[in-house]
Amino acid sequence: MKRFVPLAVVFVLLAARPAPADPKPELRTDAKAAAKPVVVPFELFKSKHIAVDIKINGKGPYRVVFDTGAPLSLLSTKVAKENKLLDPRAPKPLFNPFGAGGEAKIKKLEIGDLVVENTSAMVMDHPAIQAMSEAFGRVEGIVGFPVFARYKMTLDYQAKTMTFVPTDYKPPEGLAALEKAMKAALTGDSSKVLAPAAQWGMVVDKKDGDKEAGVVIKEVLPGGAAAKAGLKAGDRLLTLDGRWTDSVNECFLAATLVKPGEEVTLVVRRDLKDVEITVKPVSGL
């Protein structure tokens, strides 16, 4: 059974050279839009991800994941080409995980009757989105923070609708904010050390050039929590307690949120099948 994590995706991309300042994201300013909440239907995948149909500059619809944990919005290269969102003369990012094509400026993004003006999205074919496409039908990206942060939202899971009420908040440009954080980290202005709160008894790794989802369990320590649960060296760890583990760093981050003695579900890919395994990490150093 395929399982996916909430897409709390953190993409750190540095542009080849500084881009010119872009206009700040705008809200609809007409009185009718400001006074009346907008209700948008959504689809709920078996993985519990929310999907919506969007239009880009009047073209579409395109099916995307609506993720309140994503700091950026993403669009597939297919959608970017169809809508000519990228300038072929623009500099490519220094870091381009999963073939990132750069930042696309969107004049008008429509989610049902909701209209968002002057927003942006990274062009990227992320393996998690490709995996969802294989499981649930074509998915073309993610709607993230630059869109939803402009509104107060209410989700009705029974009716499968979202209600948006505009606010005065204008979210910062997603890529610019990540570039600032990355530069601060590179210059030593900030740092973050990740360590698991509990002991798992396994070693994970991901080699350079490995673009598949998840990390590889390199070693399972005898007598540890992982060994007792049945994890094996060679398993590819896809999620930990419902959180995406597409890199070693993300795996450690997910592990920090699990308390010793708490039973959580891990999803691993073994012999081309996705398997759920319950692990109870232990206390200790």
HELIX and SHEET records of a PDB file:
HELIX    1   1 ALA A   31  ALA A   35  1                                   5    
HELIX    2   2 THR A   77  GLU A   82  1                                   6    
HELIX    3   3 PRO A   97  GLY A   99  5                                   3    
HELIX    4   4 PRO A  127  PHE A  136  1                                  10    
HELIX    5   5 PHE A  145  PHE A  148  1                                   4    
HELIX    6   6 GLY A  174  LEU A  186  1                                  13    
HELIX    7   7 ALA A  225  ALA A  229  1                                   5    
HELIX    8   8 VAL A  248  THR A  256  1                                   9    
SHEET    1   A 3 VAL A  38  PRO A  41  0                                        
SHEET    2   A 3 THR A 161  PRO A 166 -1                                        
SHEET    3   A 3 TYR A 151  ASP A 156 -1                                        
SHEET    1   B 7 GLU A  43  LEU A  44  0                                        
SHEET    2   B 7 ILE A  50  ILE A  56 -1                                        
SHEET    3   B 7 LYS A  59  PHE A  66 -1                                        
SHEET    4   B 7 GLY A 141  VAL A 143  1                                        
SHEET    5   B 7 LEU A  74  LEU A  75 -1                                        
SHEET    6   B 7 LEU A 114  VAL A 123  1                                        
SHEET    7   B 7 GLY A 102  ILE A 111 -1                                        
SHEET    1   C 4 MET A 202  ASP A 205  0                                        
SHEET    2   C 4 VAL A 215  VAL A 220 -1                                        
SHEET    3   C 4 ARG A 236  LEU A 240 -1                                        
SHEET    4   C 4 ARG A 243  TRP A 244 -1                                        
SHEET    1   D 5 MET A 202  ASP A 205  0                                        
SHEET    2   D 5 VAL A 215  VAL A 220 -1                                        
SHEET    3   D 5 ARG A 236  LEU A 240 -1                                        
SHEET    4   D 5 VAL A 264  ARG A 270 -1                                        
SHEET    5   D 5 LYS A 273  VAL A 279 -1                                        
END                                                                             
